[in-house]
């Protein structure tokens, strides 16, 4: 199945509306789609309606930021009730503090000769409560400080570089609990992106499984072909369901378009097998 279960709209840090994303996914042959905005469910009604208009199957989704071993890990929730009070309250608490963090990031950039970063980033944030590093990155490209967002994240906004301010997100067990309470399935997003050694990675997977996490992304825009195989083996090892998603944000920024990733290997159990 051509399923794309990870992408972002203007409601978080993407640049397209939920409706435009649905059209793009459908045009690329996506059969099962999910909008997974960061820590926000405000686009779900629009995405669900757009998918229905296109006769495309839909799973309500979200990508939750969590802190694990001092770094940010992302957990995707699929098939959730997007009106569940428990997850809505948890996400609201997770979003709190982004504004203060953004102002601290702007102060750091000012010290290296880049003024106006907060206002500039805010211009790109369709939802001001979700101002993020991606919005700052677009501002730095606009100002000619960097040629593209990839260059930004090598020289700014990351640890030991100007503009980096860590944020304390939800706990991993909290995020899994919110997703389960909302009737959904918890999936570790793009596991190959995290800077974990083998022992830390195994600890993450075991903790995730022990607390009710069910899946990992295997085929994702953040993985190389070698990592497709690597995380396919890990899915089998831990008994995880396998997910597939482009992590699409923008037509010019994203490496992979909606729906054009390789299909999941047939020997893996897809995450959508648990949904009717």
C-alpha positions, -999 to 999 in steps of 0.1 A, spaced: 0 0 0 12 35 -8 7 49 27 23 82 38 19 86 76 42 115 84 39 150 71 34 186 83 12 215 73 13 252 80 -5 244 113 30 234 126 62 239 105 51 229 70 43 255 43 12 240 27 -24 239 41 -39 206 51 -60 207 19 -30 213 -3 -12 184 13 -42 161 7 -43 171 -30 -5 165 -33 -7 131 -16 -36 121 -38 -19 132 -70 12 111 -60 -9 80 -56 -12 79 -18 -40 56 -6 -37 60 31 -26 94 45 -20 110 79 -12 146 88 12 146 118 18 182 128 42 188 157 24 188 191 -8 201 175 -41 187 164 -56 219 149 -54 207 113 -71 174 118 -107 182 108 -95 200 77 -72 171 67 -98 145 74 -124 163 53 -100 169 24 -90 132 24 -127 122 23 -134 145 -6 -106 128 -25 -118 93 -15 -84 88 3 -83 68 35 -72 88 65 -57 83 100 -56 112 124 -21 118 136 4 139 155 41 141 161 50 146 198 83 160 209 98 142 239 131 145 258 151 112 261 187 111 274 191 148 270 180 150 234 147 154 215 130 123 202 98 124 181 69 100 186 42 98 160 7 89 171 -16 73 145 -53 66 144 -59 88 174 -92 105 185 -81 140 178 -107 154 203 -95 133 232 -91 156 262 -61 138 277 -39 142 245 -52 178 239 -41 188 274 -8 170 272 0 187 238 -10 221 252 15 217 281 42 205 256 38 236 235 42 259 265 76 276 266 82 277 228 78 315 228 104 321 255 127 297 238 123 314 205 132 348 220 164 332 236 173 318 202 169 353 186 191 368 214 218 344 205 216 352 168 218 389 176 251 383 194 266 370 162 253 399 141 219 386 129 191 410 141 154 406 138 154 369 140 124 365 163 101 387 142 115 371 110 108 336 122 74 345 135 65 356 99 69 320 88 50 305 117 14 299 106 7 290 143 26 314 166 23 289 195 44 265 175 73 287 165 103 264 159 138 261 146 124 255 111 109 289 111 142 304 122 159 284 94 136 299 67 144 334 80 181 328 78 177 316 42 156 346 34 182 369 47 210 352 27 228 341 59 226 305 45 219 291 10 193 266 22 179 251 54 203 221 53 231 246 55 214 264 84 213 232 105 250 226 100 260 261 112 232 274 133 204 263 157 221 230 167 241 221 197 273 242 201 262 266 173 246 301 175 209 300 181 207 267 199 185 267 230 174 233 243 138 228 254 124 203 279 96 184 262 73 157 274 85 124 289 85 94 266 61 74 288 38 105 289 36 107 251 29 70 247 2 72 274 -15 102 256 -15 83 223 -29 51 239 -56 70 258 -67 86 225 -70 51 210 -39 54 188 -7 36 180 27 51 191 55 50 166 91 61 169 97 86 141 129 84 119 150 64 145 181 67 123 183 104 129 190 103 166 226 105 180 224 74 202 250 47 206 240 11 203 233 7 240 213 39 242 193 29 211 185 -5 225 174 11 258 151 35 239 135 6 220 130 -16 250 116 13 271 93 22 243 80 -13 239 77 -19 277 55 12 279 32 3 251 49 16 220 41 -5 190 59 7 159 89 24 143 93 42 110 113 20 87 108 38 53 111 75 59 125 105 41 152 108 69 166 73 63 191 61 37 185 28 18 209 11 41 188 23 70 157 9 55 173 -25 59 188 -18 93 155 -6 109 135 -33 91 157 -58 110 151 -39 142 114 -40 137 116 -78 134 139 -81 164 116 -61 187 83 -72 172 75 -36 161 50 -27 135 66 -9 105 56 25 94 62 46 62 62 84 59 80 111 39 82 137 67 72 162 40 73 199 50 77 219 18 81 213 -20 115 229 -21 129 220 13 120 183 16 142 156 2 113 133 -5 78 141 -18 46 127 -4 40 92 -15 72 85 -35 92 65 -10 98 28 -16 71 5 -3 75 -14 29 92 -47 26 66 -75 25 82 -94 54 73 -66 78 39 -61 94 27 -26 85 13 -3 112 -19 1 94 -27 -36 97 -41 -28 132 -67 -4 118 -99 -14 100 
